[in-house]
Amino acid sequence: MVVASPPSTVLPTTVAIIGAGWSGLYALKYCLEEGLSATAFEERPNRMGVWRMAERQGAVASSSKSWMHPSDVPFPAEMGDFPAARDINRHMEKYCDHFGLNKHIMCGVRVTNVKWNEGR
C-alpha cells in the first residue's frame, strides 16, 4: 500500500517504484514484463526527473549515447554521440509509449509512506 499526496489517497499496488527517471522507467518496464502490478510515482509534474530540468537548461549528456541508451530501444543512429537533454527526453517518451508504461506512472505525486501488506 502506498500513501501519497496529492491526492492524499491509499493506492494498492504490488510494486511501488519511487521516481520515474531512467531507473524508475526501467524498473517499471521489467516489473510489468514479469506480470507484477507495478506503479511508478514521480513527485515532479513530468517523468524523467532531472532530465526535464536539464532540458530547460539546454544541457547535453556527458556520456555517449552508446553507453547510456536503453539496450532494448537504442537511440537512433542519426542522433549525435552526446545527445541534448530534449532528445533524450523525446526518446524516453517513445520508450514509454513502446512498452505501454504511461498508464502505470503517476506524476505530481509525493510518496509519504509505503507499507508491506503481509496478507498479499
C-alpha positions in Angstrom: 0.0 0.0 0.0 1.3 3.5 -0.9 0.1 6.6 0.8 0.7 9.6 -1.4 -0.2 13.3 -1.7 -1.8 14.9 -3.6 -4.2 13.3 -3.7 -4.0 12.0 -0.1 -5.0 8.5 -1.0 -4.1 4.9 -0.4 -3.1 3.2 -3.6 -3.0 -0.5 -3.9 -0.1 -1.8 -5.9 2.2 -4.8 -5.5 5.3 -2.9 -6.5 5.8 0.8 -5.8 8.6 2.4 -7.8 9.7 5.7 -6.4 10.7 8.0 -9.2 10.1 7.9 -12.9 13.5 8.8 -14.2 15.8 6.3 -16.2 16.0 3.8 -13.4 12.3 4.0 -12.4 11.2 3.6 -16.0 13.5 0.5 -16.5 12.3 -1.0 -13.2 8.6 -0.4 -14.2 9.1 -2.0 -17.6 10.8 -5.1 -16.2 8.2 -5.5 -13.4 5.4 -5.3 -15.8 7.1 -7.8 -18.1 7.2 -10.2 -15.2 3.4 -9.8 -14.7 3.7 -7.7 -11.5 1.2 -5.0 -10.6 3.6 -2.0 -10.6 3.2 1.8 -10.4 5.9 4.4 -10.7 5.4 7.5 -8.6 7.1 10.7 -9.6 7.0 13.8 -7.4 7.7 16.2 -10.3 4.9 17.0 -12.8 6.7 15.0 -15.6 8.5 11.8 -15.8 12.3 11.8 -16.5 13.0 13.9 -13.4 16.4 15.5 -13.7 16.5 15.3 -17.5 13.4 17.5 -17.6 15.2 20.2 -15.7 18.3 19.6 -17.8 16.2 20.2 -20.9 15.1 23.6 -19.7 18.7 24.5 -19.1 19.8 23.3 -22.6 22.1 20.6 -21.2 23.9 17.9 -23.2 24.7 14.4 -22.0 28.3 14.0 -20.7 28.2 10.3 -21.5 28.0 9.0 -25.1 24.7 7.6 -26.4 26.4 4.2 -27.0 26.9 3.9 -23.2 23.7 5.4 -21.9 21.0 4.1 -24.3 18.4 1.6 -23.3 19.5 -1.7 -24.8 16.0 -2.7 -25.9 15.3 0.6 -27.7 18.6 2.1 -28.8 19.0 5.8 -29.7 18.6 6.4 -33.4 21.8 6.3 -35.5 21.3 9.9 -36.6 21.3 11.2 -33.0 24.6 12.9 -32.0 27.1 11.0 -29.9 26.3 13.3 -26.9 22.6 13.9 -27.2 20.9 17.0 -25.9 18.5 16.6 -22.9 15.5 17.3 -25.2 16.5 14.4 -27.5 16.9 12.1 -24.5 13.5 13.0 -23.2 11.9 12.5 -26.6 13.5 9.1 -26.9 12.3 8.1 -23.4 8.8 9.3 -24.2 8.9 6.9 -27.2 10.3 4.2 -24.8 7.3 4.7 -22.5 4.9 4.6 -25.5 6.5 1.5 -26.9 6.2 -0.5 -23.7 2.8 0.9 -22.6 4.3 2.4 -19.4 2.3 5.7 -19.3 -0.8 4.2 -17.6 1.4 2.9 -14.8 3.1 6.2 -14.0 1.6 8.8 -11.6 3.3 12.2 -11.8 2.9 15.1 -9.4 2.6 12.5 -6.5 4.7 12.7 -3.4 5.0 9.3 -1.7 4.8 9.8 2.1 4.6 6.2 3.3 5.0 2.7 1.9 3.8 -0.3 3.9 4.1 -4.0 3.1 0.8 -5.8 3.2 1.6 -9.3 4.7 -1.8 -10.7 3.5 -1.0 -10.3 -0.2 
